[in-house]
Amino acid sequence: MSAAPHPSPGRETIATMNDARSDLVIVGGGIIGLAHAFEAVRRGLRVQVIERDRRPVGASVRNFGHACITAQSGPLADLAMRSRVGWLRAAVEAGFWAREAGCLVVGRSEAEMAVLEAFRGDRGPEDVQVLSAEQVRDQLRGASTEPDARIIGGAFLPLDLRVDPRTAAPMLADWLAAHPLVDLHWGTNAHSIDSGLVHTNRGTVRGQHVLVCVGHDLDRLHPADAERHQVRRCTLQMALVDQPDGYQLDAAVLTGTSMLRYEAMARTAPAAELRAELTAADPELMDMDPNVMFTRRPDGTMIIGDSHHYDPTADPFLDERISERLLAEVAAITGADRWRVRQRWQGVYAHSPLTDLLVTTPAPGVTTVTVTSGIGMTLSFGIAARTLDRL
Ligand SMILES: Cc1cc2nc3c(=O)[nH]c(=O)nc-3n(C[C@H](O)[C@H](O)[C@H](O)COP(=O)(O)OP(=O)(O)OC[C@H]3O[C@@H](n4cnc5c(N)ncnc54)[C@H](O)[C@@H]3O)c2cc1C
């Protein structure tokens, strides 16, 4: 795509939106829309971003901030590696917190260690570094907390990244809003989209190409595409707690249940045995469809999750039994005997049983981009670069 002549650099007001024309109109100001805007301005394109809320409050600020690079497989592994470069570049430009902190995967059974060994066999010993029990426990230890005695080993994945989900997307949005090639329209709801036209509650915006990056709300704008791919809402229960005193690990921490979710681990031969083992040992936990994991934010709080529930319409109610169970699981791993819970919330993301990444073309010049699995933070900048290559 070549850049159109730029009419007048600088920010326009909502009042002039009816006349606005740009190379690209992006609907949705979560990380997928913002990463596309970031990649577009790097290529000299003039961009308008339409976001119905006044700041990012969707999946992109409710997640763990774990760019789970190493555990992707197939074409998604290449997208993840490309995304890694984009995340680090955006963090430098926009000034948000991002660390090449890696990821620690905790092994507490022979079946879990067998998955990690197979994962190392596939990815190589540099990308998947198998650790002893003591090496894992050393990383998890706090000043007065002793990690789980059941830990028998684990793996460190040095390519994984950490960002702070509460600040990364908002700071990227601020950076874009100040960019001369970008107009970011907060509080503006797109209600229908045609080729080159986005009709909003504040007027019509024109652009050579329209990208629809609205996450789980794809069904509101393009119901046929959503239905064809069985897109539904996945809800997750999350909590924010104070980290154990002296805990210092910036790496994301994954567990056995995570090994069943991330493709590069889940498709290893020993994963079937692990699933059977976990289901037999703890059917109540497995009923929650869990990914027991946690990350530490730069302010010393810790994000703990998660469970998964799938429904076209998200049920609004949090189940306290699930929250308590997830907190107990992470308490056991870290050795924290009690948590000070600061917040609980529900995350929602788009899910399709048919694909992890959904790209559709509902009309000429209109492309929808939806990550339909829980890895949109991981893939965001890689997907954006690929979309822009194809325009
Ligand atoms: C609890 C939780 C934990 C997760 N953990 C991770 C993780 O650690 N690593 C990882 O890789 N992924 C993770 N994910 C997945 C990841 O967060 C998502 O895949 C990603 O944030 C999706 O980004 P998005 O921009 O598509 O969606 P969103 O962030 O939801 O943004 C979509 C935006 O579109 C806007 N919008 C919708 N409709 C309209 C409209 N009609 N007009 C204008 N604006 C509109 C919305 O207001 C919203 O701001 C997690 C998700 C959750 C919920």
PDBQT file of the ligand as one rigid body, heavy atoms in Angstrom, charges set to zero:
ROOT
HETATM    1  C1  LIG A 401      -7.583 -12.451  31.300  1.00  0.00    +0.000 C 
HETATM    2  C2  LIG A 401      -6.801 -12.513  30.014  1.00  0.00    +0.000 A 
HETATM    3  C3  LIG A 401      -5.474 -12.929  30.036  1.00  0.00    +0.000 A 
HETATM    4  C4  LIG A 401      -4.748 -12.978  28.841  1.00  0.00    +0.000 A 
HETATM    5  N1  LIG A 401      -3.412 -13.218  28.887  1.00  0.00    +0.000 NA
HETATM    6  C5  LIG A 401      -2.682 -13.101  27.744  1.00  0.00    +0.000 A 
HETATM    7  C6  LIG A 401      -1.259 -13.184  27.788  1.00  0.00    +0.000 A 
HETATM    8  O1  LIG A 401      -0.641 -13.237  28.836  1.00  0.00    +0.000 OA
HETATM    9  N2  LIG A 401      -0.596 -13.211  26.604  1.00  0.00    +0.000 N 
HETATM   10  C7  LIG A 401      -1.237 -13.073  25.407  1.00  0.00    +0.000 A 
HETATM   11  O2  LIG A 401      -0.588 -13.132  24.374  1.00  0.00    +0.000 OA
HETATM   12  N3  LIG A 401      -2.563 -12.871  25.361  1.00  0.00    +0.000 NA
HETATM   13  C8  LIG A 401      -3.296 -12.878  26.484  1.00  0.00    +0.000 A 
HETATM   14  N4  LIG A 401      -4.644 -12.693  26.442  1.00  0.00    +0.000 N 
HETATM   15  C9  LIG A 401      -5.289 -12.444  25.149  1.00  0.00    +0.000 C 
HETATM   16  C10 LIG A 401      -5.092 -10.992  24.728  1.00  0.00    +0.000 C 
HETATM   17  O3  LIG A 401      -5.293 -10.118  25.800  1.00  0.00    +0.000 OA
HETATM   18  C11 LIG A 401      -6.049 -10.656  23.599  1.00  0.00    +0.000 C 
HETATM   19  O4  LIG A 401      -5.922 -11.642  22.565  1.00  0.00    +0.000 OA
HETATM   20  C12 LIG A 401      -5.779  -9.289  23.011  1.00  0.00    +0.000 C 
HETATM   21  O5  LIG A 401      -5.705  -8.317  24.028  1.00  0.00    +0.000 OA
HETATM   22  C13 LIG A 401      -6.845  -8.928  22.003  1.00  0.00    +0.000 C 
HETATM   23  O6  LIG A 401      -6.622  -7.590  21.612  1.00  0.00    +0.000 OA
HETATM   24  P1  LIG A 401      -7.724  -6.805  20.821  1.00  0.00    +0.000 P 
HETATM   25  O7  LIG A 401      -7.161  -5.479  20.504  1.00  0.00    +0.000 OA
HETATM   26  O8  LIG A 401      -8.222  -7.654  19.692  1.00  0.00    +0.000 OA
HETATM   27  O9  LIG A 401      -8.954  -6.748  21.818  1.00  0.00    +0.000 OA
HETATM   28  P2  LIG A 401      -9.354  -5.642  22.933  1.00  0.00    +0.000 P 
HETATM   29  O10 LIG A 401      -8.204  -5.285  23.790  1.00  0.00    +0.000 OA
HETATM   30  O11 LIG A 401     -10.565  -6.165  23.598  1.00  0.00    +0.000 OA
HETATM   31  O12 LIG A 401      -9.664  -4.354  22.076  1.00  0.00    +0.000 OA
HETATM   32  C14 LIG A 401     -10.757  -4.284  21.183  1.00  0.00    +0.000 C 
HETATM   33  C15 LIG A 401     -11.168  -2.816  21.178  1.00  0.00    +0.000 C 
HETATM   34  O13 LIG A 401     -12.160  -2.597  20.176  1.00  0.00    +0.000 OA
HETATM   35  C16 LIG A 401     -13.052  -1.635  20.682  1.00  0.00    +0.000 C 
HETATM   36  N5  LIG A 401     -14.322  -1.732  19.922  1.00  0.00    +0.000 N 
HETATM   37  C17 LIG A 401     -15.125  -2.808  19.840  1.00  0.00    +0.000 A 
HETATM   38  N6  LIG A 401     -16.176  -2.531  19.054  1.00  0.00    +0.000 NA
HETATM   39  C18 LIG A 401     -16.034  -1.256  18.625  1.00  0.00    +0.000 A 
HETATM   40  C19 LIG A 401     -16.798  -0.394  17.793  1.00  0.00    +0.000 A 
HETATM   41  N7  LIG A 401     -17.936  -0.822  17.218  1.00  0.00    +0.000 N 
HETATM   42  N8  LIG A 401     -16.363   0.866  17.561  1.00  0.00    +0.000 NA
HETATM   43  C20 LIG A 401     -15.228   1.306  18.151  1.00  0.00    +0.000 A 
HETATM   44  N9  LIG A 401     -14.451   0.537  18.956  1.00  0.00    +0.000 NA
HETATM   45  C21 LIG A 401     -14.841  -0.732  19.179  1.00  0.00    +0.000 A 
HETATM   46  C22 LIG A 401     -13.220  -2.012  22.134  1.00  0.00    +0.000 C 
HETATM   47  O14 LIG A 401     -13.724  -0.921  22.900  1.00  0.00    +0.000 OA
HETATM   48  C23 LIG A 401     -11.794  -2.398  22.508  1.00  0.00    +0.000 C 
HETATM   49  O15 LIG A 401     -11.061  -1.305  23.033  1.00  0.00    +0.000 OA
HETATM   50  C24 LIG A 401      -5.395 -12.653  27.613  1.00  0.00    +0.000 A 
HETATM   51  C25 LIG A 401      -6.720 -12.250  27.601  1.00  0.00    +0.000 A 
HETATM   52  C26 LIG A 401      -7.423 -12.159  28.788  1.00  0.00    +0.000 A 
HETATM   53  C27 LIG A 401      -8.841 -11.682  28.750  1.00  0.00    +0.000 C 
ENDROOT
TORSDOF 0
